[in-house]
Amino acid sequence: MSAESLELFSYWRSSAAYRVRIGLNLKDLPYDITPVHLVRDGGQQHSEGYAALNPQELVPTLRHGEQVLHQSMAILEYLDEVFGGPSLLPDDAAGRARVRALAQLVACDIHPLNNLRVMQFFSDTWNVPQVEREDWTRHWIQLGFEAMERMLVESVETGRFCHGDTPTLADCCLVPQLYNARRFNVDLGPYPTLVRIEAACMALPAFEAAKPENQPDAV
């Protein structure tokens, strides 16, 4: 299928959208970004037009011709199955399972507990003070990073990147979560393997181009 009609609905600081930008760039796929500001105007993701496109009112959404795709992990695997270029998953079943486990550690266990709508609920519904919201965020990031560091250190499959010497789905998830960790002043000293892998990733143009501050809607 042609990649000429790829349109990514994205917010510059969304880590889920960041994952997809990395994947698109790694596969050298041309795409247009349509910004969806998650805070302005009460959150543009809640507009009638965008809600019709994505009933969850979340980013990212990827439109590929007539196909409308939701959820960053599903989008990344779709890109891997539909397009050529470097694969985001290993060839062997055990390797694919390991990469998915590392990726889902971030996407399923860390990120959902500290994303914007959780923080807004704490603030707007329960009146949780900011200092406590930030403590919550750091707690879950640190807990996940502790496990991920061990999983990487203890596996012979870990190479320059999370799995071997080419970036995978796991690296697409790790880098944005480290970006979030710095936003919340998480001490990364206990996670040298994560930081080392991040440095290897950021040396690649695909990761550099996907950075939040390099997006057209960055403010």
C-alpha positions in Angstrom: 0.0 0.0 0.0 1.1 3.5 -0.7 2.3 5.7 2.2 1.5 8.9 0.3 -1.7 9.5 2.3 -0.5 9.1 5.9 -1.9 11.7 8.2 -1.0 11.7 11.9 -3.2 13.5 14.4 -0.6 14.4 17.0 0.2 16.6 20.0 3.8 17.6 20.3 4.2 16.5 23.9 2.1 13.4 23.8 4.3 10.4 24.5 1.9 8.1 22.6 2.1 10.3 19.5 5.9 10.6 20.0 6.1 6.7 19.8 4.3 6.7 16.4 6.4 9.6 15.0 9.6 7.6 15.8 8.1 4.5 14.1 7.1 6.4 11.0 10.6 8.0 10.8 12.4 4.7 11.4 10.5 3.2 8.5 11.2 6.3 6.4 7.5 6.9 5.7 6.3 10.4 4.6 3.4 11.7 6.7 1.6 14.9 7.4 0.9 16.1 11.0 -2.4 17.5 12.0 -2.0 19.1 15.4 -4.5 18.4 18.1 -3.8 20.6 21.1 -4.7 18.7 24.3 -5.1 21.7 26.5 -6.1 24.7 24.3 -9.9 25.4 24.0 -10.6 22.9 26.8 -8.8 20.2 24.8 -9.2 20.0 21.0 -9.4 16.2 21.3 -12.9 16.7 22.7 -14.2 18.7 19.7 -17.1 17.1 17.8 -15.0 16.7 14.7 -12.1 14.9 16.4 -14.4 12.8 18.6 -16.0 11.5 15.4 -12.6 10.4 14.2 -11.5 9.0 17.5 -14.3 8.1 20.0 -11.7 7.8 22.8 -10.8 11.5 22.2 -7.1 10.7 22.5 -4.0 11.1 20.3 -2.6 9.7 18.2 -4.9 8.8 15.4 -3.4 7.7 12.0 -5.4 8.1 8.8 -4.1 6.0 5.9 -6.3 6.5 3.0 -9.7 5.2 4.1 -8.3 3.5 7.2 -8.5 5.3 10.5 -6.3 3.7 13.2 -6.2 4.3 16.9 -3.9 3.4 19.8 -0.1 3.9 19.3 0.9 0.2 19.7 -1.7 -1.0 17.2 -0.6 1.8 14.8 3.1 0.8 15.1 2.3 -2.9 14.4 0.1 -1.9 11.5 3.0 0.1 10.0 5.2 -2.9 10.4 2.8 -5.3 8.7 1.8 -3.0 5.9 5.0 -1.2 4.9 8.5 -2.3 4.1 11.7 -0.8 5.6 13.3 -1.8 8.9 11.1 -4.0 11.0 10.1 -2.8 14.5 9.8 -6.4 15.7 12.4 -9.3 15.6 11.9 -12.2 13.2 11.7 -14.9 16.0 8.6 -15.4 18.2 10.6 -15.3 21.4 12.2 -12.0 20.4 8.9 -10.5 19.4 7.4 -11.5 22.8 10.4 -9.9 24.6 10.1 -6.7 22.6 6.4 -6.5 23.1 6.8 -7.1 26.9 9.3 -4.2 27.2 7.1 -1.9 25.1 4.0 -2.8 27.0 5.8 -2.2 30.3 5.9 1.4 29.3 2.7 1.7 27.3 0.4 -0.3 29.6 1.9 -0.1 33.0 3.7 3.3 33.3 2.1 5.7 30.9 -1.6 5.2 31.6 -1.1 6.1 35.2 0.4 9.5 34.6 -1.1 10.8 31.4 -2.9 14.1 31.0 -6.5 12.9 31.6 -5.5 11.2 34.9 -3.7 14.3 36.1 -6.8 16.4 35.1 -9.1 14.1 37.0 -6.9 14.3 40.1 -6.9 18.1 39.9 -10.4 18.9 38.7 -12.4 16.2 40.4 -10.5 15.3 43.6 -8.5 18.6 44.1 -5.3 16.7 44.6 -2.5 19.2 45.1 0.2 19.5 42.4 3.0 18.2 44.6 1.0 15.0 45.3 0.2 14.5 41.6 3.9 14.8 40.8 4.8 12.3 43.5 2.2 9.9 42.0 3.8 10.3 38.6 7.3 9.8 39.8 6.4 6.7 41.8 4.9 4.8 38.9 7.7 5.9 36.5 10.4 4.8 39.0 8.6 1.4 39.7 8.4 0.7 35.9 12.0 1.8 35.2 13.3 -0.4 38.0 11.8 -3.4 36.4 12.8 -2.4 32.9 16.4 -1.8 33.9 16.6 -5.3 35.4 15.0 -6.9 32.4 17.6 -5.2 30.1 20.6 -5.9 32.3 19.8 -9.5 32.9 19.2 -10.4 29.2 21.8 -11.4 26.7 19.4 -10.1 24.0 20.0 -6.5 25.1 22.5 -4.8 22.7 23.1 -1.3 21.6 19.3 -0.9 21.8 16.6 -2.7 23.9 16.8 -5.8 21.7 20.0 -6.3 19.7 21.6 -3.6 17.7 18.7 -2.1 15.8 15.8 -0.1 17.2 12.5 -1.9 17.9 9.1 -1.2 19.2 10.6 -1.2 22.7 12.9 1.7 21.9 10.0 3.6 20.4 8.3 3.4 23.8 11.3 3.9 26.0 12.5 7.2 24.6 9.3 9.2 25.1 8.9 7.8 28.6 12.4 9.1 29.5 11.4 12.5 28.1 8.4 12.4 30.5 10.5 11.3 33.4 12.7 14.4 33.0 9.7 16.6 32.9 8.8 15.3 36.4 12.3 15.5 37.7 12.8 11.7 38.0 16.4 10.8 39.1 17.7 8.7 36.2 20.9 7.7 38.0 19.6 4.3 39.0 18.8 3.4 35.4 22.1 3.6 33.4 21.1 1.0 30.9 17.9 3.0 30.0 20.0 6.2 29.6 22.6 4.4 27.5 20.1 3.0 25.1 18.4 6.4 24.9 21.7 8.0 23.9 22.1 5.4 21.1 18.6 6.2 19.9 19.0 9.9 19.9 22.1 9.6 17.7 19.7 8.5 14.9 17.9 11.1 12.8 14.6 9.2 13.1 14.5 9.8 16.9 15.9 13.4 16.6 13.2 14.4 14.1 10.5 12.9 16.4 11.5 15.0 19.5 8.6 17.1 20.9 10.5 20.4 20.4 11.0 19.6 16.7 7.3 19.3 16.0 5.3 22.0 14.1 2.9 22.6 17.0 5.6 22.8 19.7 5.1 25.8 22.0 
